[in-house]
């Protein structure tokens, strides 16, 4: 009977440790994913701004050349 109680306690401790490990692993995966997504979004935003700015500059240059200001 005592061995059975020890085994049950050991199994509960093992399950608790596995649960905590799973939570830590999930946190690491979520943190890494969020970091990657934030970096990609920032980089894409700067690329979009750069493209729009160069397009606007080209349009302004064309308008100036057409109107000969």
mmJSON file of the N, C-alpha and C atoms, coordinates in Angstrom:
{"data_MODEL":{"atom_site":{
"group_PDB":["ATOM","ATOM","ATOM","ATOM","ATOM","ATOM","ATOM","ATOM","ATOM","ATOM","ATOM","ATOM","ATOM","ATOM","ATOM","ATOM","ATOM","ATOM","ATOM","ATOM","ATOM","ATOM","ATOM","ATOM","ATOM","ATOM","ATOM","ATOM","ATOM","ATOM","ATOM","ATOM","ATOM","ATOM","ATOM","ATOM","ATOM","ATOM","ATOM","ATOM","ATOM","ATOM","ATOM","ATOM","ATOM","ATOM","ATOM","ATOM","ATOM","ATOM","ATOM","ATOM","ATOM","ATOM","ATOM","ATOM","ATOM","ATOM","ATOM","ATOM","ATOM","ATOM","ATOM","ATOM","ATOM","ATOM","ATOM","ATOM","ATOM","ATOM","ATOM","ATOM","ATOM","ATOM","ATOM","ATOM","ATOM","ATOM","ATOM","ATOM","ATOM","ATOM","ATOM","ATOM","ATOM","ATOM","ATOM","ATOM","ATOM","ATOM","ATOM","ATOM","ATOM","ATOM","ATOM","ATOM","ATOM","ATOM","ATOM","ATOM","ATOM","ATOM","ATOM","ATOM","ATOM","ATOM","ATOM","ATOM","ATOM","ATOM","ATOM","ATOM","ATOM","ATOM","ATOM","ATOM","ATOM","ATOM","ATOM","ATOM","ATOM","ATOM","ATOM","ATOM","ATOM","ATOM","ATOM","ATOM","ATOM","ATOM","ATOM","ATOM","ATOM","ATOM","ATOM","ATOM","ATOM","ATOM","ATOM","ATOM","ATOM","ATOM","ATOM","ATOM","ATOM","ATOM","ATOM","ATOM","ATOM","ATOM","ATOM","ATOM","ATOM","ATOM","ATOM","ATOM","ATOM","ATOM","ATOM","ATOM","ATOM","ATOM","ATOM","ATOM","ATOM","ATOM","ATOM","ATOM","ATOM","ATOM","ATOM","ATOM","ATOM","ATOM","ATOM","ATOM","ATOM","ATOM","ATOM","ATOM","ATOM","ATOM","ATOM","ATOM","ATOM","ATOM","ATOM","ATOM","ATOM","ATOM","ATOM","ATOM","ATOM","ATOM","ATOM","ATOM","ATOM","ATOM","ATOM","ATOM","ATOM","ATOM","ATOM","ATOM","ATOM","ATOM","ATOM"],
"id":[1,2,3,4,5,6,7,8,9,10,11,12,13,14,15,16,17,18,19,20,21,22,23,24,25,26,27,28,29,30,31,32,33,34,35,36,37,38,39,40,41,42,43,44,45,46,47,48,49,50,51,52,53,54,55,56,57,58,59,60,61,62,63,64,65,66,67,68,69,70,71,72,73,74,75,76,77,78,79,80,81,82,83,84,85,86,87,88,89,90,91,92,93,94,95,96,97,98,99,100,101,102,103,104,105,106,107,108,109,110,111,112,113,114,115,116,117,118,119,120,121,122,123,124,125,126,127,128,129,130,131,132,133,134,135,136,137,138,139,140,141,142,143,144,145,146,147,148,149,150,151,152,153,154,155,156,157,158,159,160,161,162,163,164,165,166,167,168,169,170,171,172,173,174,175,176,177,178,179,180,181,182,183,184,185,186,187,188,189,190,191,192,193,194,195,196,197,198,199,200,201,202,203,204,205,206,207],
"type_symbol":["N","C","C","N","C","C","N","C","C","N","C","C","N","C","C","N","C","C","N","C","C","N","C","C","N","C","C","N","C","C","N","C","C","N","C","C","N","C","C","N","C","C","N","C","C","N","C","C","N","C","C","N","C","C","N","C","C","N","C","C","N","C","C","N","C","C","N","C","C","N","C","C","N","C","C","N","C","C","N","C","C","N","C","C","N","C","C","N","C","C","N","C","C","N","C","C","N","C","C","N","C","C","N","C","C","N","C","C","N","C","C","N","C","C","N","C","C","N","C","C","N","C","C","N","C","C","N","C","C","N","C","C","N","C","C","N","C","C","N","C","C","N","C","C","N","C","C","N","C","C","N","C","C","N","C","C","N","C","C","N","C","C","N","C","C","N","C","C","N","C","C","N","C","C","N","C","C","N","C","C","N","C","C","N","C","C","N","C","C","N","C","C","N","C","C","N","C","C","N","C","C","N","C","C","N","C","C"],
"label_atom_id":["N","CA","C","N","CA","C","N","CA","C","N","CA","C","N","CA","C","N","CA","C","N","CA","C","N","CA","C","N","CA","C","N","CA","C","N","CA","C","N","CA","C","N","CA","C","N","CA","C","N","CA","C","N","CA","C","N","CA","C","N","CA","C","N","CA","C","N","CA","C","N","CA","C","N","CA","C","N","CA","C","N","CA","C","N","CA","C","N","CA","C","N","CA","C","N","CA","C","N","CA","C","N","CA","C","N","CA","C","N","CA","C","N","CA","C","N","CA","C","N","CA","C","N","CA","C","N","CA","C","N","CA","C","N","CA","C","N","CA","C","N","CA","C","N","CA","C","N","CA","C","N","CA","C","N","CA","C","N","CA","C","N","CA","C","N","CA","C","N","CA","C","N","CA","C","N","CA","C","N","CA","C","N","CA","C","N","CA","C","N","CA","C","N","CA","C","N","CA","C","N","CA","C","N","CA","C","N","CA","C","N","CA","C","N","CA","C","N","CA","C","N","CA","C","N","CA","C","N","CA","C","N","CA","C","N","CA","C","N","CA","C"],
"label_alt_id":[null,null,null,null,null,null,null,null,null,null,null,null,null,null,null,null,null,null,null,null,null,null,null,null,null,null,null,null,null,null,null,null,null,null,null,null,null,null,null,null,null,null,null,null,null,null,null,null,null,null,null,null,null,null,null,null,null,null,null,null,null,null,null,null,null,null,null,null,null,null,null,null,null,null,null,null,null,null,null,null,null,null,null,null,null,null,null,null,null,null,null,null,null,null,null,null,null,null,null,null,null,null,null,null,null,null,null,null,null,null,null,null,null,null,null,null,null,null,null,null,null,null,null,null,null,null,null,null,null,null,null,null,null,null,null,null,null,null,null,null,null,null,null,null,null,null,null,null,null,null,null,null,null,null,null,null,null,null,null,null,null,null,null,null,null,null,null,null,null,null,null,null,null,null,null,null,null,null,null,null,null,null,null,null,null,null,null,null,null,null,null,null,null,null,null,null,null,null,null,null,null,null,null,null,null,null,null],
"label_comp_id":["UNK","UNK","UNK","UNK","UNK","UNK","UNK","UNK","UNK","UNK","UNK","UNK","UNK","UNK","UNK","UNK","UNK","UNK","UNK","UNK","UNK","UNK","UNK","UNK","UNK","UNK","UNK","UNK","UNK","UNK","UNK","UNK","UNK","UNK","UNK","UNK","UNK","UNK","UNK","UNK","UNK","UNK","UNK","UNK","UNK","UNK","UNK","UNK","UNK","UNK","UNK","UNK","UNK","UNK","UNK","UNK","UNK","UNK","UNK","UNK","UNK","UNK","UNK","UNK","UNK","UNK","UNK","UNK","UNK","UNK","UNK","UNK","UNK","UNK","UNK","UNK","UNK","UNK","UNK","UNK","UNK","UNK","UNK","UNK","UNK","UNK","UNK","UNK","UNK","UNK","UNK","UNK","UNK","UNK","UNK","UNK","UNK","UNK","UNK","UNK","UNK","UNK","UNK","UNK","UNK","UNK","UNK","UNK","UNK","UNK","UNK","UNK","UNK","UNK","UNK","UNK","UNK","UNK","UNK","UNK","UNK","UNK","UNK","UNK","UNK","UNK","UNK","UNK","UNK","UNK","UNK","UNK","UNK","UNK","UNK","UNK","UNK","UNK","UNK","UNK","UNK","UNK","UNK","UNK","UNK","UNK","UNK","UNK","UNK","UNK","UNK","UNK","UNK","UNK","UNK","UNK","UNK","UNK","UNK","UNK","UNK","UNK","UNK","UNK","UNK","UNK","UNK","UNK","UNK","UNK","UNK","UNK","UNK","UNK","UNK","UNK","UNK","UNK","UNK","UNK","UNK","UNK","UNK","UNK","UNK","UNK","UNK","UNK","UNK","UNK","UNK","UNK","UNK","UNK","UNK","UNK","UNK","UNK","UNK","UNK","UNK","UNK","UNK","UNK","UNK","UNK","UNK"],
"label_asym_id":["A","A","A","A","A","A","A","A","A","A","A","A","A","A","A","A","A","A","A","A","A","A","A","A","A","A","A","A","A","A","A","A","A","A","A","A","A","A","A","A","A","A","A","A","A","A","A","A","A","A","A","A","A","A","A","A","A","A","A","A","A","A","A","A","A","A","A","A","A","A","A","A","A","A","A","A","A","A","A","A","A","A","A","A","A","A","A","A","A","A","A","A","A","A","A","A","A","A","A","A","A","A","A","A","A","A","A","A","A","A","A","A","A","A","A","A","A","A","A","A","A","A","A","A","A","A","A","A","A","A","A","A","A","A","A","A","A","A","A","A","A","A","A","A","A","A","A","A","A","A","A","A","A","A","A","A","A","A","A","A","A","A","A","A","A","A","A","A","A","A","A","A","A","A","A","A","A","A","A","A","A","A","A","A","A","A","A","A","A","A","A","A","A","A","A","A","A","A","A","A","A","A","A","A","A","A","A"],
"label_entity_id":["1","1","1","1","1","1","1","1","1","1","1","1","1","1","1","1","1","1","1","1","1","1","1","1","1","1","1","1","1","1","1","1","1","1","1","1","1","1","1","1","1","1","1","1","1","1","1","1","1","1","1","1","1","1","1","1","1","1","1","1","1","1","1","1","1","1","1","1","1","1","1","1","1","1","1","1","1","1","1","1","1","1","1","1","1","1","1","1","1","1","1","1","1","1","1","1","1","1","1","1","1","1","1","1","1","1","1","1","1","1","1","1","1","1","1","1","1","1","1","1","1","1","1","1","1","1","1","1","1","1","1","1","1","1","1","1","1","1","1","1","1","1","1","1","1","1","1","1","1","1","1","1","1","1","1","1","1","1","1","1","1","1","1","1","1","1","1","1","1","1","1","1","1","1","1","1","1","1","1","1","1","1","1","1","1","1","1","1","1","1","1","1","1","1","1","1","1","1","1","1","1","1","1","1","1","1","1"],
"label_seq_id":[1,1,1,2,2,2,3,3,3,4,4,4,5,5,5,6,6,6,7,7,7,8,8,8,9,9,9,10,10,10,11,11,11,12,12,12,13,13,13,14,14,14,15,15,15,16,16,16,17,17,17,18,18,18,19,19,19,20,20,20,21,21,21,22,22,22,23,23,23,24,24,24,25,25,25,26,26,26,27,27,27,28,28,28,29,29,29,30,30,30,31,31,31,32,32,32,33,33,33,34,34,34,35,35,35,36,36,36,37,37,37,38,38,38,39,39,39,40,40,40,41,41,41,42,42,42,43,43,43,44,44,44,45,45,45,46,46,46,47,47,47,48,48,48,49,49,49,50,50,50,51,51,51,52,52,52,53,53,53,54,54,54,55,55,55,56,56,56,57,57,57,58,58,58,59,59,59,60,60,60,61,61,61,62,62,62,63,63,63,64,64,64,65,65,65,66,66,66,67,67,67,68,68,68,69,69,69],
"pdbx_PDB_ins_code":[null,null,null,null,null,null,null,null,null,null,null,null,null,null,null,null,null,null,null,null,null,null,null,null,null,null,null,null,null,null,null,null,null,null,null,null,null,null,null,null,null,null,null,null,null,null,null,null,null,null,null,null,null,null,null,null,null,null,null,null,null,null,null,null,null,null,null,null,null,null,null,null,null,null,null,null,null,null,null,null,null,null,null,null,null,null,null,null,null,null,null,null,null,null,null,null,null,null,null,null,null,null,null,null,null,null,null,null,null,null,null,null,null,null,null,null,null,null,null,null,null,null,null,null,null,null,null,null,null,null,null,null,null,null,null,null,null,null,null,null,null,null,null,null,null,null,null,null,null,null,null,null,null,null,null,null,null,null,null,null,null,null,null,null,null,null,null,null,null,null,null,null,null,null,null,null,null,null,null,null,null,null,null,null,null,null,null,null,null,null,null,null,null,null,null,null,null,null,null,null,null,null,null,null,null,null,null],
"Cartn_x":[0.824,0.0,0.868,1.957,2.835,3.521,3.907,4.548,3.593,2.329,1.336,1.191,1.176,1.069,2.3,3.49,4.723,4.692,4.222,4.136,3.159,2.037,1.051,1.643,2.364,2.999,4.06,4.855,5.888,5.265,4.172,3.501,2.928,2.349,1.812,2.924,4.049,5.187,5.702,5.771,6.222,5.266,3.976,2.988,3.06,3.254,3.375,4.62,5.725,6.963,6.798,6.129,5.894,4.982,3.985,3.094,3.832,4.669,5.464,6.42,7.032,7.928,7.202,5.994,5.19,4.819,4.495,4.192,5.411,6.566,7.796,8.107,7.972,8.213,7.248,5.984,4.978,5.307,5.745,6.12,7.287,8.279,9.451,9.052,8.202,7.761,6.955,6.049,5.23,6.093,7.037,7.913,8.754,9.322,10.15,9.318,8.113,7.245,6.855,6.486,6.116,7.284,8.484,9.666,9.914,9.784,10.0,8.966,7.703,6.633,6.819,7.172,7.389,8.524,9.596,10.735,10.33,9.563,9.125,8.19,7.261,6.315,7.051,7.989,8.766,9.562,10.203,11.01,10.133,8.968,8.051,7.507,7.262,6.76,7.782,9.047,10.082,10.243,10.114,10.216,9.07,7.862,6.711,6.884,7.35,7.574,8.629,9.698,10.762,10.231,9.437,8.886,7.928,7.055,6.101,6.818,7.83,8.578,9.292,9.922,10.626,9.627,8.453,7.421,6.91,6.704,6.234,7.29,8.547,9.624,9.692,9.5,9.516,8.341,7.178,6.006,6.217,6.756,7.019,8.029,9.056,10.07,9.459,8.582,7.912,7.02,6.269,5.394,6.222,7.348,8.206,8.755,9.154,9.69,8.616,7.396,6.31,5.94,5.814,5.365,6.51,7.74,8.944,8.952,8.783,8.783,10.151],
"Cartn_y":[-1.198,0.0,1.261,1.248,2.412,2.643,1.552,1.683,2.313,1.923,2.482,3.988,4.427,5.864,6.604,5.994,6.629,6.73,5.684,5.707,6.773,6.905,7.926,9.314,9.527,10.824,11.096,10.087,10.26,10.586,9.926,10.193,11.604,12.041,13.402,14.429,14.178,15.106,15.134,13.968,13.902,14.65,14.473,15.187,16.697,17.1,18.53,19.107,18.392,18.856,18.932,17.939,17.962,19.124,19.404,20.53,21.851,22.013,23.247,23.366,22.253,22.254,22.626,22.111,22.44,23.922,24.481,25.911,26.754,26.372,27.114,27.01,25.811,25.625,26.458,26.461,27.255,28.742,29.214,30.625,30.963,30.092,30.351,30.399,29.464,29.441,30.707,31.086,32.279,33.531,33.658,34.829,34.923,33.788,33.785,34.132,33.589,33.874,35.347,35.894,37.32,38.2,37.848,38.627,38.599,37.416,37.276,38.074,37.957,38.668,40.173,40.658,42.1,42.596,41.8,42.193,42.246,41.248,41.216,42.38,42.673,43.763,45.096,45.291,46.539,46.674,45.606,45.65,45.905,45.256,45.49,46.909,47.461,48.834,49.814,49.632,50.523,50.361,49.138,48.919,49.613,49.529,50.201,51.71,52.259,53.715,54.134,53.351,53.675,53.637,52.633,52.536,53.68,53.983,55.074,56.414,56.614,57.869,58.027,56.969,57.085,57.281,56.642,56.85,58.276,58.827,60.213,61.182,60.903,61.773,61.758,60.589,60.496,61.258,61.162,61.899,63.411,63.864,65.3,65.78,64.991,65.349,65.444,64.51,64.533,65.759,66.093,67.275,68.54,68.63,69.805,69.919,68.793,68.838,69.221,68.734,69.042,70.523,71.049,72.439,73.425,72.946,73.81,74.927,74.576,75.606,76.062],
"Cartn_z":[0.0,0.0,0.0,0.758,0.834,-0.504,-1.185,-2.493,-3.504,-3.447,-4.357,-4.151,-2.901,-2.618,-3.114,-2.948,-3.432,-4.954,-5.611,-7.075,-7.547,-6.872,-7.238,-7.052,-5.942,-5.694,-6.747,-7.088,-8.116,-9.477,-9.81,-11.08,-11.083,-9.971,-9.887,-10.037,-9.386,-9.509,-10.945,-11.571,-12.963,-13.881,-13.694,-14.509,-14.283,-13.029,-12.733,-13.406,-13.353,-13.984,-15.503,-16.07,-17.514,-17.901,-17.075,-17.341,-17.302,-16.293,-16.189,-17.366,-17.74,-18.899,-20.172,-20.335,-21.506,-21.531,-20.383,-20.315,-20.68,-20.169,-20.478,-21.97,-22.525,-23.956,-24.787,-24.406,-25.129,-25.062,-23.911,-23.752,-24.668,-24.731,-25.575,-27.044,-27.474,-28.872,-29.195,-28.304,-28.537,-28.579,-27.658,-27.612,-28.885,-29.315,-30.522,-31.759,-31.839,-32.977,-33.019,-31.876,-31.821,-32.212,-31.762,-32.11,-33.619,-34.216,-35.652,-36.44,-36.051,-36.75,-36.626,-35.434,-35.235,-36.125,-36.227,-37.06,-38.532,-38.994,-40.388,-40.711,-39.818,-40.05,-40.106,-39.199,-39.198,-40.482,-40.886,-42.1,-43.327,-43.391,-44.518,-44.513,-43.339,-43.257,-43.813,-43.426,-43.942,-45.445,-45.95,-47.398,-48.114,-47.555,-48.17,-48.171,-47.072,-46.995,-48.009,-48.105,-49.056,-50.491,-50.834,-52.192,-52.493,-51.562,-51.777,-51.887,-51.078,-51.119,-52.453,-52.916,-54.202,-55.341,-55.239,-56.254,-56.247,-55.068,-54.961,-55.471,-55.154,-55.632,-57.154,-57.741,-59.208,-59.808,-59.181,-59.683,-59.58,-58.462,-58.281,-59.321,-59.547,-60.533,-61.925,-62.249,-63.556,-63.698,-62.661,-62.697,-62.87,-62.164,-62.283,-63.71,-64.283,-65.65,-66.654,-66.467,-67.395,-67.315,-66.1,-65.935,-66.068,-66.058,-66.193,-65.176,-63.925,-62.875,-62.646],
"occupancy":[1.0,1.0,1.0,1.0,1.0,1.0,1.0,1.0,1.0,1.0,1.0,1.0,1.0,1.0,1.0,1.0,1.0,1.0,1.0,1.0,1.0,1.0,1.0,1.0,1.0,1.0,1.0,1.0,1.0,1.0,1.0,1.0,1.0,1.0,1.0,1.0,1.0,1.0,1.0,1.0,1.0,1.0,1.0,1.0,1.0,1.0,1.0,1.0,1.0,1.0,1.0,1.0,1.0,1.0,1.0,1.0,1.0,1.0,1.0,1.0,1.0,1.0,1.0,1.0,1.0,1.0,1.0,1.0,1.0,1.0,1.0,1.0,1.0,1.0,1.0,1.0,1.0,1.0,1.0,1.0,1.0,1.0,1.0,1.0,1.0,1.0,1.0,1.0,1.0,1.0,1.0,1.0,1.0,1.0,1.0,1.0,1.0,1.0,1.0,1.0,1.0,1.0,1.0,1.0,1.0,1.0,1.0,1.0,1.0,1.0,1.0,1.0,1.0,1.0,1.0,1.0,1.0,1.0,1.0,1.0,1.0,1.0,1.0,1.0,1.0,1.0,1.0,1.0,1.0,1.0,1.0,1.0,1.0,1.0,1.0,1.0,1.0,1.0,1.0,1.0,1.0,1.0,1.0,1.0,1.0,1.0,1.0,1.0,1.0,1.0,1.0,1.0,1.0,1.0,1.0,1.0,1.0,1.0,1.0,1.0,1.0,1.0,1.0,1.0,1.0,1.0,1.0,1.0,1.0,1.0,1.0,1.0,1.0,1.0,1.0,1.0,1.0,1.0,1.0,1.0,1.0,1.0,1.0,1.0,1.0,1.0,1.0,1.0,1.0,1.0,1.0,1.0,1.0,1.0,1.0,1.0,1.0,1.0,1.0,1.0,1.0,1.0,1.0,1.0,1.0,1.0,1.0],
"B_iso_or_equiv":[0.0,0.0,0.0,0.0,0.0,0.0,0.0,0.0,0.0,0.0,0.0,0.0,0.0,0.0,0.0,0.0,0.0,0.0,0.0,0.0,0.0,0.0,0.0,0.0,0.0,0.0,0.0,0.0,0.0,0.0,0.0,0.0,0.0,0.0,0.0,0.0,0.0,0.0,0.0,0.0,0.0,0.0,0.0,0.0,0.0,0.0,0.0,0.0,0.0,0.0,0.0,0.0,0.0,0.0,0.0,0.0,0.0,0.0,0.0,0.0,0.0,0.0,0.0,0.0,0.0,0.0,0.0,0.0,0.0,0.0,0.0,0.0,0.0,0.0,0.0,0.0,0.0,0.0,0.0,0.0,0.0,0.0,0.0,0.0,0.0,0.0,0.0,0.0,0.0,0.0,0.0,0.0,0.0,0.0,0.0,0.0,0.0,0.0,0.0,0.0,0.0,0.0,0.0,0.0,0.0,0.0,0.0,0.0,0.0,0.0,0.0,0.0,0.0,0.0,0.0,0.0,0.0,0.0,0.0,0.0,0.0,0.0,0.0,0.0,0.0,0.0,0.0,0.0,0.0,0.0,0.0,0.0,0.0,0.0,0.0,0.0,0.0,0.0,0.0,0.0,0.0,0.0,0.0,0.0,0.0,0.0,0.0,0.0,0.0,0.0,0.0,0.0,0.0,0.0,0.0,0.0,0.0,0.0,0.0,0.0,0.0,0.0,0.0,0.0,0.0,0.0,0.0,0.0,0.0,0.0,0.0,0.0,0.0,0.0,0.0,0.0,0.0,0.0,0.0,0.0,0.0,0.0,0.0,0.0,0.0,0.0,0.0,0.0,0.0,0.0,0.0,0.0,0.0,0.0,0.0,0.0,0.0,0.0,0.0,0.0,0.0,0.0,0.0,0.0,0.0,0.0,0.0],
"pdbx_formal_charge":[null,null,null,null,null,null,null,null,null,null,null,null,null,null,null,null,null,null,null,null,null,null,null,null,null,null,null,null,null,null,null,null,null,null,null,null,null,null,null,null,null,null,null,null,null,null,null,null,null,null,null,null,null,null,null,null,null,null,null,null,null,null,null,null,null,null,null,null,null,null,null,null,null,null,null,null,null,null,null,null,null,null,null,null,null,null,null,null,null,null,null,null,null,null,null,null,null,null,null,null,null,null,null,null,null,null,null,null,null,null,null,null,null,null,null,null,null,null,null,null,null,null,null,null,null,null,null,null,null,null,null,null,null,null,null,null,null,null,null,null,null,null,null,null,null,null,null,null,null,null,null,null,null,null,null,null,null,null,null,null,null,null,null,null,null,null,null,null,null,null,null,null,null,null,null,null,null,null,null,null,null,null,null,null,null,null,null,null,null,null,null,null,null,null,null,null,null,null,null,null,null,null,null,null,null,null,null],
"auth_seq_id":[1,1,1,2,2,2,3,3,3,4,4,4,5,5,5,6,6,6,7,7,7,8,8,8,9,9,9,10,10,10,11,11,11,12,12,12,13,13,13,14,14,14,15,15,15,16,16,16,17,17,17,18,18,18,19,19,19,20,20,20,21,21,21,22,22,22,23,23,23,24,24,24,25,25,25,26,26,26,27,27,27,28,28,28,29,29,29,30,30,30,31,31,31,32,32,32,33,33,33,34,34,34,35,35,35,36,36,36,37,37,37,38,38,38,39,39,39,40,40,40,41,41,41,42,42,42,43,43,43,44,44,44,45,45,45,46,46,46,47,47,47,48,48,48,49,49,49,50,50,50,51,51,51,52,52,52,53,53,53,54,54,54,55,55,55,56,56,56,57,57,57,58,58,58,59,59,59,60,60,60,61,61,61,62,62,62,63,63,63,64,64,64,65,65,65,66,66,66,67,67,67,68,68,68,69,69,69],
"auth_comp_id":["UNK","UNK","UNK","UNK","UNK","UNK","UNK","UNK","UNK","UNK","UNK","UNK","UNK","UNK","UNK","UNK","UNK","UNK","UNK","UNK","UNK","UNK","UNK","UNK","UNK","UNK","UNK","UNK","UNK","UNK","UNK","UNK","UNK","UNK","UNK","UNK","UNK","UNK","UNK","UNK","UNK","UNK","UNK","UNK","UNK","UNK","UNK","UNK","UNK","UNK","UNK","UNK","UNK","UNK","UNK","UNK","UNK","UNK","UNK","UNK","UNK","UNK","UNK","UNK","UNK","UNK","UNK","UNK","UNK","UNK","UNK","UNK","UNK","UNK","UNK","UNK","UNK","UNK","UNK","UNK","UNK","UNK","UNK","UNK","UNK","UNK","UNK","UNK","UNK","UNK","UNK","UNK","UNK","UNK","UNK","UNK","UNK","UNK","UNK","UNK","UNK","UNK","UNK","UNK","UNK","UNK","UNK","UNK","UNK","UNK","UNK","UNK","UNK","UNK","UNK","UNK","UNK","UNK","UNK","UNK","UNK","UNK","UNK","UNK","UNK","UNK","UNK","UNK","UNK","UNK","UNK","UNK","UNK","UNK","UNK","UNK","UNK","UNK","UNK","UNK","UNK","UNK","UNK","UNK","UNK","UNK","UNK","UNK","UNK","UNK","UNK","UNK","UNK","UNK","UNK","UNK","UNK","UNK","UNK","UNK","UNK","UNK","UNK","UNK","UNK","UNK","UNK","UNK","UNK","UNK","UNK","UNK","UNK","UNK","UNK","UNK","UNK","UNK","UNK","UNK","UNK","UNK","UNK","UNK","UNK","UNK","UNK","UNK","UNK","UNK","UNK","UNK","UNK","UNK","UNK","UNK","UNK","UNK","UNK","UNK","UNK","UNK","UNK","UNK","UNK","UNK","UNK"],
"auth_asym_id":["A","A","A","A","A","A","A","A","A","A","A","A","A","A","A","A","A","A","A","A","A","A","A","A","A","A","A","A","A","A","A","A","A","A","A","A","A","A","A","A","A","A","A","A","A","A","A","A","A","A","A","A","A","A","A","A","A","A","A","A","A","A","A","A","A","A","A","A","A","A","A","A","A","A","A","A","A","A","A","A","A","A","A","A","A","A","A","A","A","A","A","A","A","A","A","A","A","A","A","A","A","A","A","A","A","A","A","A","A","A","A","A","A","A","A","A","A","A","A","A","A","A","A","A","A","A","A","A","A","A","A","A","A","A","A","A","A","A","A","A","A","A","A","A","A","A","A","A","A","A","A","A","A","A","A","A","A","A","A","A","A","A","A","A","A","A","A","A","A","A","A","A","A","A","A","A","A","A","A","A","A","A","A","A","A","A","A","A","A","A","A","A","A","A","A","A","A","A","A","A","A","A","A","A","A","A","A"],
"auth_atom_id":["N","CA","C","N","CA","C","N","CA","C","N","CA","C","N","CA","C","N","CA","C","N","CA","C","N","CA","C","N","CA","C","N","CA","C","N","CA","C","N","CA","C","N","CA","C","N","CA","C","N","CA","C","N","CA","C","N","CA","C","N","CA","C","N","CA","C","N","CA","C","N","CA","C","N","CA","C","N","CA","C","N","CA","C","N","CA","C","N","CA","C","N","CA","C","N","CA","C","N","CA","C","N","CA","C","N","CA","C","N","CA","C","N","CA","C","N","CA","C","N","CA","C","N","CA","C","N","CA","C","N","CA","C","N","CA","C","N","CA","C","N","CA","C","N","CA","C","N","CA","C","N","CA","C","N","CA","C","N","CA","C","N","CA","C","N","CA","C","N","CA","C","N","CA","C","N","CA","C","N","CA","C","N","CA","C","N","CA","C","N","CA","C","N","CA","C","N","CA","C","N","CA","C","N","CA","C","N","CA","C","N","CA","C","N","CA","C","N","CA","C","N","CA","C","N","CA","C","N","CA","C","N","CA","C","N","CA","C","N","CA","C"],
"pdbx_PDB_model_num":[1,1,1,1,1,1,1,1,1,1,1,1,1,1,1,1,1,1,1,1,1,1,1,1,1,1,1,1,1,1,1,1,1,1,1,1,1,1,1,1,1,1,1,1,1,1,1,1,1,1,1,1,1,1,1,1,1,1,1,1,1,1,1,1,1,1,1,1,1,1,1,1,1,1,1,1,1,1,1,1,1,1,1,1,1,1,1,1,1,1,1,1,1,1,1,1,1,1,1,1,1,1,1,1,1,1,1,1,1,1,1,1,1,1,1,1,1,1,1,1,1,1,1,1,1,1,1,1,1,1,1,1,1,1,1,1,1,1,1,1,1,1,1,1,1,1,1,1,1,1,1,1,1,1,1,1,1,1,1,1,1,1,1,1,1,1,1,1,1,1,1,1,1,1,1,1,1,1,1,1,1,1,1,1,1,1,1,1,1,1,1,1,1,1,1,1,1,1,1,1,1,1,1,1,1,1,1]
}}}
